[in-house]
């Protein structure tokens, strides 16, 4: 299982995206740059449509995942100092509040 955890940051809440840590960028090797990515939030059965960008982080070349307003709202609704986990599957990712 390809899974990693991150802390929610002010940038996540304001911009609606997160950067993938460099040590986990290989999890996204099957995705196209600036392509569509389905993002499931928690146990939702309908994804939000996000974007994956491998050029946003010029030094590490790790992808940035953008989820627009839906992901921004989800981050904004999380408690202060919360962490989230990202499960990376071949055709989508699932983001859950880390417990």
PyMOL commands that place a pseudoatom at each C-alpha (Angstrom):
pseudoatom trace, name=CA, resn=UNK, resi=1, chain=A, elem=C, hetatm=0, pos=[0.000, 0.000, 0.000]
pseudoatom trace, name=CA, resn=UNK, resi=2, chain=A, elem=C, hetatm=0, pos=[1.327, 3.436, -0.955]
pseudoatom trace, name=CA, resn=UNK, resi=3, chain=A, elem=C, hetatm=0, pos=[0.468, 5.695, 1.954]
pseudoatom trace, name=CA, resn=UNK, resi=4, chain=A, elem=C, hetatm=0, pos=[1.957, 8.784, 3.566]
pseudoatom trace, name=CA, resn=UNK, resi=5, chain=A, elem=C, hetatm=0, pos=[0.957, 11.313, 6.214]
pseudoatom trace, name=CA, resn=UNK, resi=6, chain=A, elem=C, hetatm=0, pos=[1.325, 15.108, 6.334]
pseudoatom trace, name=CA, resn=UNK, resi=7, chain=A, elem=C, hetatm=0, pos=[0.356, 17.905, 8.697]
pseudoatom trace, name=CA, resn=UNK, resi=8, chain=A, elem=C, hetatm=0, pos=[-2.283, 20.356, 7.516]
pseudoatom trace, name=CA, resn=UNK, resi=9, chain=A, elem=C, hetatm=0, pos=[-0.641, 23.733, 6.879]
pseudoatom trace, name=CA, resn=UNK, resi=10, chain=A, elem=C, hetatm=0, pos=[-2.046, 27.232, 6.400]
pseudoatom trace, name=CA, resn=UNK, resi=11, chain=A, elem=C, hetatm=0, pos=[-1.164, 26.945, 2.691]
pseudoatom trace, name=CA, resn=UNK, resi=12, chain=A, elem=C, hetatm=0, pos=[-3.344, 23.830, 2.392]
pseudoatom trace, name=CA, resn=UNK, resi=13, chain=A, elem=C, hetatm=0, pos=[-6.262, 25.738, 3.899]
pseudoatom trace, name=CA, resn=UNK, resi=14, chain=A, elem=C, hetatm=0, pos=[-5.754, 28.890, 1.811]
pseudoatom trace, name=CA, resn=UNK, resi=15, chain=A, elem=C, hetatm=0, pos=[-4.759, 27.420, -1.560]
pseudoatom trace, name=CA, resn=UNK, resi=16, chain=A, elem=C, hetatm=0, pos=[-6.385, 23.964, -1.630]
pseudoatom trace, name=CA, resn=UNK, resi=17, chain=A, elem=C, hetatm=0, pos=[-3.289, 21.977, -2.555]
pseudoatom trace, name=CA, resn=UNK, resi=18, chain=A, elem=C, hetatm=0, pos=[-0.497, 19.965, -0.970]
pseudoatom trace, name=CA, resn=UNK, resi=19, chain=A, elem=C, hetatm=0, pos=[2.999, 19.011, -2.037]
pseudoatom trace, name=CA, resn=UNK, resi=20, chain=A, elem=C, hetatm=0, pos=[3.985, 15.370, -2.042]
pseudoatom trace, name=CA, resn=UNK, resi=21, chain=A, elem=C, hetatm=0, pos=[7.123, 14.706, 0.023]
pseudoatom trace, name=CA, resn=UNK, resi=22, chain=A, elem=C, hetatm=0, pos=[10.117, 13.867, -2.199]
pseudoatom trace, name=CA, resn=UNK, resi=23, chain=A, elem=C, hetatm=0, pos=[10.528, 10.427, -0.641]
pseudoatom trace, name=CA, resn=UNK, resi=24, chain=A, elem=C, hetatm=0, pos=[7.021, 9.505, -1.842]
pseudoatom trace, name=CA, resn=UNK, resi=25, chain=A, elem=C, hetatm=0, pos=[7.071, 10.932, -5.365]
pseudoatom trace, name=CA, resn=UNK, resi=26, chain=A, elem=C, hetatm=0, pos=[7.562, 7.477, -6.906]
pseudoatom trace, name=CA, resn=UNK, resi=27, chain=A, elem=C, hetatm=0, pos=[4.009, 6.614, -5.785]
pseudoatom trace, name=CA, resn=UNK, resi=28, chain=A, elem=C, hetatm=0, pos=[2.813, 8.924, -8.575]
pseudoatom trace, name=CA, resn=UNK, resi=29, chain=A, elem=C, hetatm=0, pos=[4.939, 7.521, -11.407]
pseudoatom trace, name=CA, resn=UNK, resi=30, chain=A, elem=C, hetatm=0, pos=[1.866, 6.297, -13.334]
pseudoatom trace, name=CA, resn=UNK, resi=31, chain=A, elem=C, hetatm=0, pos=[0.231, 9.743, -13.396]
pseudoatom trace, name=CA, resn=UNK, resi=32, chain=A, elem=C, hetatm=0, pos=[0.676, 12.299, -16.188]
pseudoatom trace, name=CA, resn=UNK, resi=33, chain=A, elem=C, hetatm=0, pos=[2.057, 15.751, -15.470]
pseudoatom trace, name=CA, resn=UNK, resi=34, chain=A, elem=C, hetatm=0, pos=[-0.650, 18.409, -15.323]
pseudoatom trace, name=CA, resn=UNK, resi=35, chain=A, elem=C, hetatm=0, pos=[-3.182, 15.656, -15.631]
pseudoatom trace, name=CA, resn=UNK, resi=36, chain=A, elem=C, hetatm=0, pos=[-6.447, 14.973, -13.925]
pseudoatom trace, name=CA, resn=UNK, resi=37, chain=A, elem=C, hetatm=0, pos=[-6.466, 13.074, -10.652]
pseudoatom trace, name=CA, resn=UNK, resi=38, chain=A, elem=C, hetatm=0, pos=[-9.535, 11.756, -8.858]
pseudoatom trace, name=CA, resn=UNK, resi=39, chain=A, elem=C, hetatm=0, pos=[-9.460, 12.626, -5.152]
pseudoatom trace, name=CA, resn=UNK, resi=40, chain=A, elem=C, hetatm=0, pos=[-11.749, 10.874, -2.716]
pseudoatom trace, name=CA, resn=UNK, resi=41, chain=A, elem=C, hetatm=0, pos=[-12.141, 12.699, 0.594]
pseudoatom trace, name=CA, resn=UNK, resi=42, chain=A, elem=C, hetatm=0, pos=[-12.713, 10.441, 3.597]
pseudoatom trace, name=CA, resn=UNK, resi=43, chain=A, elem=C, hetatm=0, pos=[-15.365, 7.824, 2.764]
pseudoatom trace, name=CA, resn=UNK, resi=44, chain=A, elem=C, hetatm=0, pos=[-17.056, 9.808, -0.012]
pseudoatom trace, name=CA, resn=UNK, resi=45, chain=A, elem=C, hetatm=0, pos=[-18.075, 7.685, -2.970]
pseudoatom trace, name=CA, resn=UNK, resi=46, chain=A, elem=C, hetatm=0, pos=[-17.840, 10.547, -5.489]
pseudoatom trace, name=CA, resn=UNK, resi=47, chain=A, elem=C, hetatm=0, pos=[-14.425, 12.043, -6.187]
pseudoatom trace, name=CA, resn=UNK, resi=48, chain=A, elem=C, hetatm=0, pos=[-13.455, 15.625, -6.642]
pseudoatom trace, name=CA, resn=UNK, resi=49, chain=A, elem=C, hetatm=0, pos=[-11.454, 16.236, -9.791]
pseudoatom trace, name=CA, resn=UNK, resi=50, chain=A, elem=C, hetatm=0, pos=[-7.996, 17.538, -9.018]
pseudoatom trace, name=CA, resn=UNK, resi=51, chain=A, elem=C, hetatm=0, pos=[-4.793, 18.232, -10.908]
pseudoatom trace, name=CA, resn=UNK, resi=52, chain=A, elem=C, hetatm=0, pos=[-1.313, 16.822, -10.539]
pseudoatom trace, name=CA, resn=UNK, resi=53, chain=A, elem=C, hetatm=0, pos=[1.657, 19.029, -11.394]
pseudoatom trace, name=CA, resn=UNK, resi=54, chain=A, elem=C, hetatm=0, pos=[5.231, 17.691, -11.418]
pseudoatom trace, name=CA, resn=UNK, resi=55, chain=A, elem=C, hetatm=0, pos=[6.757, 21.075, -12.294]
pseudoatom trace, name=CA, resn=UNK, resi=56, chain=A, elem=C, hetatm=0, pos=[5.549, 23.073, -9.281]
pseudoatom trace, name=CA, resn=UNK, resi=57, chain=A, elem=C, hetatm=0, pos=[8.399, 21.912, -7.059]
pseudoatom trace, name=CA, resn=UNK, resi=58, chain=A, elem=C, hetatm=0, pos=[11.412, 22.657, -9.213]
pseudoatom trace, name=CA, resn=UNK, resi=59, chain=A, elem=C, hetatm=0, pos=[14.074, 21.228, -6.899]
pseudoatom trace, name=CA, resn=UNK, resi=60, chain=A, elem=C, hetatm=0, pos=[12.531, 17.899, -5.866]
pseudoatom trace, name=CA, resn=UNK, resi=61, chain=A, elem=C, hetatm=0, pos=[10.284, 17.348, -8.925]
pseudoatom trace, name=CA, resn=UNK, resi=62, chain=A, elem=C, hetatm=0, pos=[7.708, 15.944, -6.506]
pseudoatom trace, name=CA, resn=UNK, resi=63, chain=A, elem=C, hetatm=0, pos=[4.114, 16.438, -7.554]
pseudoatom trace, name=CA, resn=UNK, resi=64, chain=A, elem=C, hetatm=0, pos=[1.731, 19.044, -6.242]
pseudoatom trace, name=CA, resn=UNK, resi=65, chain=A, elem=C, hetatm=0, pos=[-1.861, 17.890, -5.874]
pseudoatom trace, name=CA, resn=UNK, resi=66, chain=A, elem=C, hetatm=0, pos=[-4.498, 20.595, -6.307]
pseudoatom trace, name=CA, resn=UNK, resi=67, chain=A, elem=C, hetatm=0, pos=[-8.105, 19.992, -5.401]
pseudoatom trace, name=CA, resn=UNK, resi=68, chain=A, elem=C, hetatm=0, pos=[-9.569, 23.441, -5.963]
pseudoatom trace, name=CA, resn=UNK, resi=69, chain=A, elem=C, hetatm=0, pos=[-12.341, 24.720, -3.693]
pseudoatom trace, name=CA, resn=UNK, resi=70, chain=A, elem=C, hetatm=0, pos=[-13.499, 21.306, -2.493]
pseudoatom trace, name=CA, resn=UNK, resi=71, chain=A, elem=C, hetatm=0, pos=[-10.074, 20.370, -1.126]
pseudoatom trace, name=CA, resn=UNK, resi=72, chain=A, elem=C, hetatm=0, pos=[-9.568, 23.884, 0.268]
pseudoatom trace, name=CA, resn=UNK, resi=73, chain=A, elem=C, hetatm=0, pos=[-12.862, 23.562, 2.156]
pseudoatom trace, name=CA, resn=UNK, resi=74, chain=A, elem=C, hetatm=0, pos=[-11.937, 20.102, 3.451]
pseudoatom trace, name=CA, resn=UNK, resi=75, chain=A, elem=C, hetatm=0, pos=[-8.606, 21.411, 4.759]
pseudoatom trace, name=CA, resn=UNK, resi=76, chain=A, elem=C, hetatm=0, pos=[-10.345, 24.447, 6.283]
pseudoatom trace, name=CA, resn=UNK, resi=77, chain=A, elem=C, hetatm=0, pos=[-12.746, 22.166, 8.157]
pseudoatom trace, name=CA, resn=UNK, resi=78, chain=A, elem=C, hetatm=0, pos=[-9.950, 20.123, 9.758]
pseudoatom trace, name=CA, resn=UNK, resi=79, chain=A, elem=C, hetatm=0, pos=[-8.910, 20.840, 13.357]
pseudoatom trace, name=CA, resn=UNK, resi=80, chain=A, elem=C, hetatm=0, pos=[-5.806, 22.894, 14.130]
pseudoatom trace, name=CA, resn=UNK, resi=81, chain=A, elem=C, hetatm=0, pos=[-2.613, 20.792, 14.170]
pseudoatom trace, name=CA, resn=UNK, resi=82, chain=A, elem=C, hetatm=0, pos=[-4.384, 17.984, 12.302]
pseudoatom trace, name=CA, resn=UNK, resi=83, chain=A, elem=C, hetatm=0, pos=[-2.617, 15.500, 10.061]
pseudoatom trace, name=CA, resn=UNK, resi=84, chain=A, elem=C, hetatm=0, pos=[-3.976, 13.760, 7.003]
pseudoatom trace, name=CA, resn=UNK, resi=85, chain=A, elem=C, hetatm=0, pos=[-3.064, 10.573, 5.216]
pseudoatom trace, name=CA, resn=UNK, resi=86, chain=A, elem=C, hetatm=0, pos=[-2.926, 10.065, 1.481]
pseudoatom trace, name=CA, resn=UNK, resi=87, chain=A, elem=C, hetatm=0, pos=[-3.452, 6.616, 0.023]
pseudoatom trace, name=CA, resn=UNK, resi=88, chain=A, elem=C, hetatm=0, pos=[-2.191, 6.451, -3.557]
pseudoatom trace, name=CA, resn=UNK, resi=89, chain=A, elem=C, hetatm=0, pos=[-3.847, 3.929, -5.846]
pseudoatom trace, name=CA, resn=UNK, resi=90, chain=A, elem=C, hetatm=0, pos=[-3.325, 3.449, -9.597]
pseudoatom trace, name=CA, resn=UNK, resi=91, chain=A, elem=C, hetatm=0, pos=[-6.400, 5.437, -10.644]
pseudoatom trace, name=CA, resn=UNK, resi=92, chain=A, elem=C, hetatm=0, pos=[-7.133, 7.736, -7.687]
pseudoatom trace, name=CA, resn=UNK, resi=93, chain=A, elem=C, hetatm=0, pos=[-6.040, 8.958, -4.273]
pseudoatom trace, name=CA, resn=UNK, resi=94, chain=A, elem=C, hetatm=0, pos=[-7.940, 8.920, -0.990]
pseudoatom trace, name=CA, resn=UNK, resi=95, chain=A, elem=C, hetatm=0, pos=[-7.344, 11.604, 1.634]
pseudoatom trace, name=CA, resn=UNK, resi=96, chain=A, elem=C, hetatm=0, pos=[-8.441, 11.015, 5.211]
pseudoatom trace, name=CA, resn=UNK, resi=97, chain=A, elem=C, hetatm=0, pos=[-7.972, 12.795, 8.487]
pseudoatom trace, name=CA, resn=UNK, resi=98, chain=A, elem=C, hetatm=0, pos=[-5.188, 10.975, 10.298]
pseudoatom trace, name=CA, resn=UNK, resi=99, chain=A, elem=C, hetatm=0, pos=[-6.383, 9.570, 13.574]
for i in range(1, 99): cmd.bond("trace and resi %d" % i, "trace and resi %d" % (i + 1))
show_as sticks, trace
zoom trace
